[in-house]
């Protein structure tokens, strides 16, 4: 069983390590098995494509490559990077919250 990750699809995250350090973006996809995430506009790579029905021209396409989740930090509602904790809310439901401000992260 894979451990739960601190990020989810749709979160706004900041890259805290690597070539893209300091950049922010929205999480498009999370791969919990590999512990990697696809972040919008971060870690762009050039992919060489053959001509096909969908792209008759072919050529070089820029697309995002995944980033390890340890290099990402969730941004809270105010836009500050924060660590994430989990706690039970009033409905006995597990929710994520900002360790910096204590606010619940949607």
The first five atom37 places (N, CA, C, CB, O) and aatype in JSON, in Angstrom:
{
  "aatype": [20, 20, 20, 20, 20, 20, 20, 20, 20, 20, 20, 20, 20, 20, 20, 20, 20, 20, 20, 20, 20, 20, 20, 20, 20, 20, 20, 20, 20, 20, 20, 20, 20, 20, 20, 20, 20, 20, 20, 20, 20, 20, 20, 20, 20, 20, 20, 20, 20, 20, 20, 20, 20, 20, 20, 20, 20, 20, 20, 20, 20, 20, 20, 20, 20, 20, 20, 20, 20, 20, 20, 20, 20, 20, 20, 20, 20, 20, 20, 20, 20, 20, 20, 20, 20, 20, 20, 20, 20, 20, 20, 20, 20, 20, 20, 20, 20, 20, 20, 20, 20, 20, 20, 20, 20, 20],
  "atom_mask": [
    [1, 1, 1, 1, 1],
    [1, 1, 1, 1, 1],
    [1, 1, 1, 1, 1],
    [1, 1, 1, 1, 1],
    [1, 1, 1, 1, 1],
    [1, 1, 1, 1, 1],
    [1, 1, 1, 1, 1],
    [1, 1, 1, 1, 1],
    [1, 1, 1, 1, 1],
    [1, 1, 1, 1, 1],
    [1, 1, 1, 1, 1],
    [1, 1, 1, 1, 1],
    [1, 1, 1, 1, 1],
    [1, 1, 1, 1, 1],
    [1, 1, 1, 1, 1],
    [1, 1, 1, 1, 1],
    [1, 1, 1, 1, 1],
    [1, 1, 1, 1, 1],
    [1, 1, 1, 1, 1],
    [1, 1, 1, 1, 1],
    [1, 1, 1, 1, 1],
    [1, 1, 1, 1, 1],
    [1, 1, 1, 1, 1],
    [1, 1, 1, 1, 1],
    [1, 1, 1, 1, 1],
    [1, 1, 1, 1, 1],
    [1, 1, 1, 1, 1],
    [1, 1, 1, 1, 1],
    [1, 1, 1, 1, 1],
    [1, 1, 1, 1, 1],
    [1, 1, 1, 1, 1],
    [1, 1, 1, 1, 1],
    [1, 1, 1, 1, 1],
    [1, 1, 1, 1, 1],
    [1, 1, 1, 1, 1],
    [1, 1, 1, 1, 1],
    [1, 1, 1, 1, 1],
    [1, 1, 1, 1, 1],
    [1, 1, 1, 1, 1],
    [1, 1, 1, 1, 1],
    [1, 1, 1, 1, 1],
    [1, 1, 1, 1, 1],
    [1, 1, 1, 1, 1],
    [1, 1, 1, 1, 1],
    [1, 1, 1, 1, 1],
    [1, 1, 1, 1, 1],
    [1, 1, 1, 1, 1],
    [1, 1, 1, 1, 1],
    [1, 1, 1, 1, 1],
    [1, 1, 1, 1, 1],
    [1, 1, 1, 1, 1],
    [1, 1, 1, 1, 1],
    [1, 1, 1, 1, 1],
    [1, 1, 1, 1, 1],
    [1, 1, 1, 1, 1],
    [1, 1, 1, 1, 1],
    [1, 1, 1, 1, 1],
    [1, 1, 1, 1, 1],
    [1, 1, 1, 1, 1],
    [1, 1, 1, 1, 1],
    [1, 1, 1, 1, 1],
    [1, 1, 1, 1, 1],
    [1, 1, 1, 1, 1],
    [1, 1, 1, 1, 1],
    [1, 1, 1, 1, 1],
    [1, 1, 1, 1, 1],
    [1, 1, 1, 1, 1],
    [1, 1, 1, 1, 1],
    [1, 1, 1, 1, 1],
    [1, 1, 1, 1, 1],
    [1, 1, 1, 1, 1],
    [1, 1, 1, 1, 1],
    [1, 1, 1, 1, 1],
    [1, 1, 1, 1, 1],
    [1, 1, 1, 1, 1],
    [1, 1, 1, 1, 1],
    [1, 1, 1, 1, 1],
    [1, 1, 1, 1, 1],
    [1, 1, 1, 1, 1],
    [1, 1, 1, 1, 1],
    [1, 1, 1, 1, 1],
    [1, 1, 1, 1, 1],
    [1, 1, 1, 1, 1],
    [1, 1, 1, 1, 1],
    [1, 1, 1, 1, 1],
    [1, 1, 1, 1, 1],
    [1, 1, 1, 1, 1],
    [1, 1, 1, 1, 1],
    [1, 1, 1, 1, 1],
    [1, 1, 1, 1, 1],
    [1, 1, 1, 1, 1],
    [1, 1, 1, 1, 1],
    [1, 1, 1, 1, 1],
    [1, 1, 1, 1, 1],
    [1, 1, 1, 1, 1],
    [1, 1, 1, 1, 1],
    [1, 1, 1, 1, 1],
    [1, 1, 1, 1, 1],
    [1, 1, 1, 1, 1],
    [1, 1, 1, 1, 1],
    [1, 1, 1, 1, 1],
    [1, 1, 1, 1, 1],
    [1, 1, 1, 1, 1],
    [1, 1, 1, 1, 1],
    [1, 1, 1, 1, 1],
    [1, 1, 1, 1, 1]
  ],
  "atom_positions": [
    [[0.84, -1.2, 0.0], [0.0, 0.0, 0.0], [0.88, 1.26, 0.0], [-0.95, 0.0, 1.23], [1.83, 1.38, 0.78]],
    [[0.54, 2.19, -0.89], [1.31, 3.43, -0.98], [0.92, 4.38, 0.15], [1.09, 4.11, -2.36], [-0.25, 4.42, 0.54]],
    [[1.87, 5.15, 0.67], [1.52, 6.15, 1.67], [0.75, 7.3, 1.03], [2.78, 6.68, 2.38], [0.92, 7.57, -0.16]],
    [[-0.09, 7.98, 1.81], [-0.82, 9.14, 1.3], [0.17, 10.26, 1.03], [-1.92, 9.61, 2.29], [1.13, 10.45, 1.78]],
    [[-0.06, 10.98, -0.04], [0.82, 12.1, -0.4], [0.23, 13.41, 0.11], [1.03, 12.16, -1.93], [-0.98, 13.5, 0.35]],
    [[1.07, 14.42, 0.27], [0.61, 15.7, 0.78], [0.02, 16.59, -0.3], [1.75, 16.42, 1.45], [-0.5, 17.67, 0.0]],
    [[0.1, 16.15, -1.57], [-0.48, 16.95, -2.64], [-1.56, 16.18, -3.36], [0.6, 17.39, -3.64], [-1.57, 14.95, -3.35]],
    [[-2.48, 16.92, -3.97], [-3.58, 16.34, -4.74], [-3.67, 17.07, -6.07], [-4.93, 16.43, -3.96], [-3.1, 18.14, -6.25]],
    [[-4.4, 16.47, -7.0], [-4.67, 17.12, -8.27], [-5.45, 18.4, -8.01], [-5.46, 16.17, -9.23], [-6.41, 18.41, -7.23]],
    [[-5.05, 19.49, -8.65], [-5.72, 20.77, -8.48], [-5.06, 21.7, -7.48], [-7.12, 20.53, -8.05], [-5.37, 22.89, -7.45]],
    [[-4.14, 21.18, -6.66], [-3.41, 22.03, -5.7], [-2.48, 22.98, -6.44], [-2.62, 21.17, -4.71], [-1.99, 22.66, -7.52]],
    [[-2.24, 24.14, -5.85], [-1.2, 25.04, -6.33], [0.04, 24.74, -5.51], [-1.63, 26.56, -6.22], [0.0, 24.76, -4.28]],
    [[1.15, 24.47, -6.19], [2.37, 24.07, -5.49], [3.55, 24.95, -5.91], [2.69, 22.59, -5.77], [3.53, 25.58, -6.97]],
    [[4.56, 24.97, -5.05], [5.81, 25.67, -5.34], [6.92, 24.65, -5.38], [6.11, 26.79, -4.28], [6.97, 23.75, -4.53]],
    [[7.82, 24.76, -6.37], [8.95, 23.85, -6.48], [10.04, 24.37, -5.54], [9.48, 23.74, -7.97], [10.44, 25.53, -5.63]],
    [[10.52, 23.5, -4.63], [11.49, 23.93, -3.63], [12.89, 23.42, -3.89], [11.04, 23.49, -2.26], [13.82, 23.77, -3.16]],
    [[13.07, 22.58, -4.92], [14.41, 22.06, -5.24], [14.5, 21.71, -6.71], [14.73, 20.82, -4.37], [13.49, 21.43, -7.36]],
    [[15.71, 21.73, -7.24], [15.94, 21.34, -8.63], [16.07, 22.54, -9.55], [14.82, 20.45, -9.11], [16.15, 23.68, -9.1]],
    [[16.09, 22.25, -10.86], [16.26, 23.3, -11.87], [15.12, 24.31, -11.88], [16.38, 22.68, -13.23], [15.33, 25.47, -12.22]],
    [[13.92, 23.87, -11.51], [12.74, 24.74, -11.56], [12.44, 25.39, -10.22], [11.53, 23.94, -12.02], [11.32, 25.85, -9.99]],
    [[13.43, 25.42, -9.31], [13.24, 25.95, -7.96], [12.65, 27.35, -7.98], [14.56, 25.95, -7.2], [13.13, 28.23, -8.7]],
    [[11.61, 27.56, -7.18], [10.98, 28.87, -7.09], [9.75, 29.03, -7.95], [11.95, 29.91, -7.46], [8.95, 29.94, -7.71]],
    [[9.56, 28.17, -8.96], [8.4, 28.31, -9.84], [7.17, 27.66, -9.21], [8.68, 27.69, -11.21], [7.28, 26.73, -8.42]],
    [[6.01, 28.19, -9.58], [4.75, 27.67, -9.04], [3.86, 27.23, -10.19], [4.04, 28.73, -8.18], [4.03, 27.65, -11.33]],
    [[2.91, 26.37, -9.87], [1.97, 25.91, -10.87], [0.9, 25.03, -10.25], [2.69, 25.15, -11.96], [0.95, 24.71, -9.06]],
    [[-0.06, 24.65, -11.07], [-1.19, 23.83, -10.64], [-0.87, 22.37, -10.94], [-2.51, 24.27, -11.33], [-0.34, 22.05, -12.0]],
    [[-1.2, 21.48, -10.01], [-0.95, 20.04, -10.19], [-1.98, 19.49, -11.17], [-1.0, 19.27, -8.83], [-3.19, 19.6, -10.93]],
    [[-1.51, 18.89, -12.27], [-2.39, 18.33, -13.29], [-2.69, 16.86, -13.04], [-1.78, 18.51, -14.67], [-3.77, 16.37, -13.34]],
    [[-1.7, 16.14, -12.47], [-1.84, 14.7, -12.25], [-0.86, 14.26, -11.17], [-1.6, 13.91, -13.57], [0.24, 14.8, -11.07]],
    [[-1.26, 13.28, -10.35], [-0.39, 12.74, -9.32], [-0.28, 11.23, -9.53], [-0.92, 13.06, -7.89], [-1.29, 10.55, -9.65]],
    [[0.96, 10.72, -9.57], [1.21, 9.28, -9.66], [1.7, 8.82, -8.29], [2.25, 8.94, -10.79], [2.87, 9.0, -7.95]],
    [[0.79, 8.22, -7.5], [1.15, 7.87, -6.12], [2.11, 6.69, -6.06], [-0.1, 7.55, -5.31], [2.86, 6.55, -5.1]],
    [[2.09, 5.82, -7.07], [3.03, 4.68, -7.09], [4.46, 5.15, -7.23], [2.69, 3.72, -8.24], [5.34, 4.68, -6.5]],
    [[4.71, 6.07, -8.16], [6.06, 6.59, -8.4], [6.36, 7.81, -7.55], [6.23, 6.93, -9.86], [7.49, 8.3, -7.55]],
    [[5.36, 8.31, -6.81], [5.48, 9.51, -5.99], [5.95, 10.71, -6.82], [6.44, 9.27, -4.83], [6.87, 11.44, -6.43]],
    [[5.3, 10.9, -7.96], [5.64, 12.0, -8.84], [4.36, 12.75, -9.22], [6.38, 11.5, -10.11], [3.27, 12.19, -9.17]],
    [[4.52, 14.02, -9.6], [3.37, 14.84, -9.98], [3.7, 15.64, -11.23], [2.98, 15.78, -8.83], [4.85, 16.02, -11.46]],
    [[2.67, 15.89, -12.02], [2.79, 16.71, -13.22], [2.29, 18.1, -12.86], [1.99, 16.1, -14.43], [1.13, 18.27, -12.49]],
    [[3.16, 19.11, -12.98], [2.8, 20.48, -12.6], [2.78, 21.35, -13.85], [3.8, 21.06, -11.55], [3.69, 21.3, -14.68]],
    [[1.71, 22.15, -13.98], [1.49, 22.98, -15.16], [2.62, 23.99, -15.35], [0.16, 23.71, -15.05], [2.89, 24.8, -14.47]],
    [[3.29, 23.94, -16.51], [4.33, 24.91, -16.85], [5.68, 24.69, -16.17], [3.86, 26.25, -16.53], [6.56, 25.54, -16.27]],
    [[5.85, 23.56, -15.47], [7.08, 23.28, -14.73], [7.76, 22.05, -15.33], [6.79, 23.07, -13.22], [7.08, 21.09, -15.69]],
    [[9.09, 22.07, -15.42], [9.88, 20.95, -15.93], [9.49, 20.61, -17.37], [9.7, 19.72, -15.04], [9.18, 19.46, -17.69]],
    [[9.52, 21.62, -18.24], [9.15, 21.43, -19.65], [10.27, 20.69, -20.39], [8.86, 22.8, -20.33], [11.45, 21.02, -20.24]],
    [[9.87, 19.69, -21.18], [10.82, 18.93, -21.97], [10.38, 18.96, -23.44], [10.93, 17.46, -21.46], [9.21, 19.19, -23.74]],
    [[11.34, 18.74, -24.34], [11.03, 18.68, -25.77], [10.85, 17.23, -26.17], [12.15, 19.35, -26.61], [11.73, 16.41, -25.96]],
    [[9.69, 16.92, -26.76], [9.42, 15.56, -27.18], [9.34, 15.54, -28.7], [8.1, 15.02, -26.54], [8.58, 16.3, -29.3]],
    [[10.12, 14.66, -29.32], [10.12, 14.54, -30.77], [9.02, 13.56, -31.17], [11.51, 14.05, -31.28], [9.0, 12.42, -30.71]],
    [[8.1, 14.02, -32.03], [6.96, 13.18, -32.42], [6.98, 12.9, -33.91], [5.63, 13.85, -32.02], [7.33, 13.75, -34.73]],
    [[6.6, 11.67, -34.23], [6.46, 11.28, -35.64], [5.13, 11.81, -36.16], [6.55, 9.72, -35.81], [4.2, 12.0, -35.37]],
    [[5.02, 12.04, -37.45], [3.73, 12.45, -38.0], [2.69, 11.36, -37.76], [3.85, 12.75, -39.52], [2.97, 10.17, -37.95]],
    [[1.49, 11.76, -37.34], [0.41, 10.82, -37.09], [-0.9, 11.48, -37.49], [0.38, 10.37, -35.6], [-0.92, 12.61, -37.97]],
    [[-2.0, 10.76, -37.29], [-3.31, 11.31, -37.64], [-3.62, 12.53, -36.79], [-4.41, 10.24, -37.47], [-4.18, 13.51, -37.29]],
    [[-3.27, 12.48, -35.52], [-3.58, 13.61, -34.63], [-2.66, 14.81, -34.89], [-3.46, 13.17, -33.16], [-3.1, 15.95, -34.8]],
    [[-1.37, 14.55, -35.22], [-0.47, 15.65, -35.58], [0.22, 15.29, -36.9], [0.59, 15.91, -34.45], [1.29, 14.68, -36.9]],
    [[-0.41, 15.68, -38.02], [0.12, 15.29, -39.33], [1.51, 15.86, -39.63], [-0.83, 15.73, -40.4], [2.25, 15.29, -40.44]],
    [[1.87, 16.98, -38.99], [3.16, 17.6, -39.24], [4.28, 16.89, -38.47], [3.11, 19.07, -38.86], [5.4, 16.78, -38.98]],
    [[3.99, 16.42, -37.26], [5.05, 15.84, -36.43], [5.91, 16.96, -35.87], [5.91, 14.84, -37.25], [5.44, 18.09, -35.74]],
    [[7.16, 16.66, -35.53], [8.07, 17.69, -35.07], [8.33, 17.64, -33.57], [7.54, 19.03, -35.43], [8.14, 16.6, -32.93]],
    [[8.76, 18.77, -33.02], [9.13, 18.85, -31.61], [8.0, 19.52, -30.83], [10.46, 19.64, -31.43], [7.54, 20.61, -31.16]],
    [[7.55, 18.82, -29.78], [6.45, 19.31, -28.94], [6.98, 19.55, -27.53], [5.26, 18.29, -28.93], [7.67, 18.69, -26.98]],
    [[6.66, 20.7, -26.96], [7.04, 21.0, -25.57], [5.93, 20.48, -24.65], [7.27, 22.54, -25.35], [4.75, 20.77, -24.87]],
    [[6.31, 19.71, -23.62], [5.32, 19.23, -22.66], [5.95, 19.11, -21.29], [4.74, 17.88, -23.11], [7.17, 19.11, -21.15]],
    [[5.09, 19.0, -20.26], [5.57, 18.91, -18.89], [6.05, 17.5, -18.58], [4.47, 19.33, -17.9], [5.46, 16.52, -19.04]],
    [[7.13, 17.4, -17.81], [7.58, 16.11, -17.29], [7.29, 16.12, -15.79], [9.11, 15.86, -17.58], [7.15, 17.19, -15.19]],
    [[7.2, 14.94, -15.2], [6.83, 14.86, -13.79], [7.96, 15.31, -12.87], [6.42, 13.44, -13.45], [9.13, 15.28, -13.24]],
    [[7.57, 15.72, -11.67], [8.49, 16.18, -10.63], [8.23, 15.33, -9.4], [8.31, 17.72, -10.32], [7.08, 15.01, -9.11]],
    [[9.28, 14.95, -8.67], [9.08, 14.16, -7.45], [8.37, 15.0, -6.4], [10.44, 13.63, -6.91], [8.67, 16.18, -6.25]],
    [[7.43, 14.39, -5.67], [6.62, 15.15, -4.72], [7.43, 15.74, -3.57], [5.53, 14.28, -4.16], [7.0, 16.7, -2.94]],
    [[8.61, 15.18, -3.29], [9.45, 15.73, -2.22], [9.99, 17.1, -2.59], [10.61, 14.78, -1.9], [10.42, 17.86, -1.71]],
    [[9.97, 17.43, -3.88], [10.45, 18.73, -4.34], [9.33, 19.76, -4.46], [11.15, 18.58, -5.68], [9.55, 20.86, -4.96]],
    [[8.12, 19.41, -4.0], [6.97, 20.29, -4.11], [6.43, 20.65, -2.73], [5.87, 19.64, -4.95], [6.47, 19.84, -1.81]],
    [[5.94, 21.88, -2.6], [5.34, 22.34, -1.36], [4.01, 23.0, -1.68], [6.29, 23.32, -0.61], [3.92, 23.83, -2.58]],
    [[2.96, 22.63, -0.94], [1.62, 23.14, -1.19], [1.55, 24.61, -0.79], [0.56, 22.32, -0.42], [2.13, 25.03, 0.21]],
    [[0.82, 25.4, -1.6], [0.6, 26.82, -1.3], [-0.77, 26.94, -0.64], [0.7, 27.71, -2.59], [-1.74, 26.32, -1.1]],
    [[-0.86, 27.74, 0.43], [-2.16, 27.92, 1.08], [-2.98, 28.97, 0.34], [-1.97, 28.34, 2.56], [-2.57, 29.45, -0.72]],
    [[-4.14, 29.32, 0.88], [-5.05, 30.24, 0.21], [-4.44, 31.62, -0.02], [-6.32, 30.39, 1.02], [-4.78, 32.29, -1.0]],
    [[-3.54, 32.05, 0.86], [-2.9, 33.37, 0.72], [-1.71, 33.34, -0.23], [-2.45, 33.87, 2.09], [-1.14, 34.38, -0.54]],
    [[-1.32, 32.14, -0.7], [-0.2, 32.03, -1.63], [1.14, 31.82, -0.96], [-0.13, 33.23, -2.47], [2.18, 32.07, -1.57]],
    [[1.14, 31.37, 0.3], [2.39, 31.09, 1.0], [2.63, 29.59, 1.02], [2.35, 31.66, 2.44], [1.7, 28.82, 1.25]],
    [[3.88, 29.16, 0.78], [4.16, 27.73, 0.86], [4.06, 27.25, 2.32], [5.57, 27.41, 0.28], [4.49, 27.95, 3.24]],
    [[3.5, 26.07, 2.51], [3.29, 25.57, 3.86], [3.39, 24.06, 3.9], [1.93, 26.02, 4.38], [3.15, 23.38, 2.89]],
    [[3.74, 23.52, 5.07], [3.67, 22.08, 5.26], [2.21, 21.7, 5.47], [4.56, 21.62, 6.46], [1.39, 22.54, 5.84]],
    [[1.91, 20.43, 5.23], [0.52, 19.97, 5.3], [0.38, 18.96, 6.42], [0.07, 19.36, 3.96], [1.2, 18.05, 6.56]],
    [[-0.68, 19.11, 7.22], [-1.02, 18.15, 8.26], [-2.4, 17.59, 7.99], [-0.94, 18.78, 9.66], [-3.13, 18.11, 7.15]],
    [[-2.77, 16.54, 8.71], [-4.11, 15.96, 8.59], [-4.74, 15.92, 9.97], [-4.06, 14.53, 7.96], [-4.09, 15.59, 10.96]],
    [[-6.03, 16.27, 10.02], [-6.76, 16.19, 11.29], [-8.22, 15.9, 11.01], [-6.62, 17.51, 12.09], [-8.7, 16.09, 9.89]],
    [[-8.93, 15.42, 12.03], [-10.35, 15.16, 11.91], [-11.11, 16.46, 12.12], [-10.81, 14.08, 12.92], [-10.83, 17.2, 13.06]],
    [[-12.08, 16.73, 11.23], [-12.9, 17.92, 11.43], [-14.13, 17.56, 12.27], [-13.32, 18.54, 10.07], [-14.22, 16.45, 12.81]],
    [[-15.07, 18.48, 12.37], [-16.25, 18.28, 13.22], [-17.12, 17.11, 12.74], [-17.07, 19.55, 13.26], [-17.85, 16.52, 13.54]],
    [[-17.05, 16.78, 11.44], [-17.86, 15.67, 10.89], [-17.1, 14.35, 10.92], [-18.28, 15.99, 9.46], [-17.49, 13.4, 10.24]],
    [[-16.01, 14.27, 11.7], [-15.15, 13.08, 11.76], [-14.63, 12.7, 10.38], [-15.91, 11.9, 12.36], [-14.54, 11.52, 10.04]],
    [[-14.29, 13.71, 9.6], [-13.73, 13.5, 8.27], [-12.3, 14.01, 8.28], [-14.58, 14.22, 7.17], [-12.03, 15.07, 8.83]],
    [[-11.36, 13.25, 7.67], [-9.96, 13.64, 7.65], [-9.75, 14.76, 6.63], [-9.06, 12.42, 7.33], [-10.05, 14.58, 5.45]],
    [[-9.24, 15.89, 7.08], [-8.99, 17.03, 6.19], [-7.54, 17.45, 6.29], [-9.92, 18.21, 6.54], [-6.87, 17.22, 7.3]],
    [[-7.04, 18.07, 5.21], [-5.67, 18.59, 5.21], [-5.71, 20.03, 5.71], [-5.03, 18.51, 3.78], [-6.64, 20.78, 5.41]],
    [[-4.68, 20.41, 6.48], [-4.63, 21.79, 6.96], [-3.21, 22.32, 6.85], [-5.13, 21.89, 8.4], [-2.24, 21.56, 6.8]],
    [[-3.11, 23.64, 6.81], [-1.83, 24.33, 6.72], [-1.18, 24.35, 8.09], [-1.99, 25.76, 6.17], [-1.79, 24.81, 9.06]],
    [[0.06, 23.85, 8.18], [0.77, 23.85, 9.46], [1.15, 25.28, 9.86], [2.03, 22.96, 9.38], [1.35, 25.56, 11.04]],
    [[1.26, 26.19, 8.87], [1.68, 27.56, 9.14], [0.54, 28.38, 9.74], [2.18, 28.22, 7.86], [0.74, 29.1, 10.72]],
    [[-0.66, 28.28, 9.14], [-1.78, 29.11, 9.57], [-2.86, 28.33, 10.3], [-2.38, 29.81, 8.39], [-3.67, 28.92, 11.01]],
    [[-2.91, 27.01, 10.13], [-3.95, 26.19, 10.76], [-5.23, 26.12, 9.95], [-4.25, 26.72, 12.12], [-6.17, 25.45, 10.36]],
    [[-5.29, 26.81, 8.8], [-6.48, 26.8, 7.97], [-6.59, 25.5, 7.19], [-6.48, 27.98, 7.02], [-5.58, 24.88, 6.84]],
    [[-7.84, 25.09, 6.91], [-8.08, 23.87, 6.15], [-7.79, 24.14, 4.67], [-9.55, 23.36, 6.34], [-8.19, 25.18, 4.13]],
    [[-7.08, 23.21, 4.01], [-6.77, 23.31, 2.59], [-7.81, 22.52, 1.83], [-5.32, 22.8, 2.26], [-8.02, 21.34, 2.1]],
    [[-8.48, 23.17, 0.85], [-9.52, 22.47, 0.06], [-8.91, 21.58, -0.98], [-10.45, 23.47, -0.61], [-9.63, 20.93, -1.73]]
  ]
}
